């Protein structure tokens, strides 16, 4: 739990950074979008919170090209690798539960290079 708290603090510190419009998707932005979802993804709460769904909407807005989709996919996989207790069913249902389908699958096991 200490590691989660440290990661949360680190990501929250990065929230203060703003990305210039037109920049490519980066893992800081993806992590910032998904951080509010951590309690849902680890099964601590049964439904994603409003901040989580706002993050999914932000992620959807920033991922517009195939390269963006692949980069965001790789970022999701990297972040998920740091948390052993993330539930696969929560990950796969996240966008649907927020009512915001994204243009790439959110999954720990997808081959990101296969995304079109």
Secondary structure, 3 states (H helix, E strand, C coil): CHHHHHHHHHHHHHCCCCCCCCCCCCHHHHHHHHHCCHHHHCCCCCCCCHHHHHHHHHHHHHCCCHHHHHHHHHHHHHHHHCCCCCCHHHHHHHHHHCCCCCCCCCCCCCCHHHCC
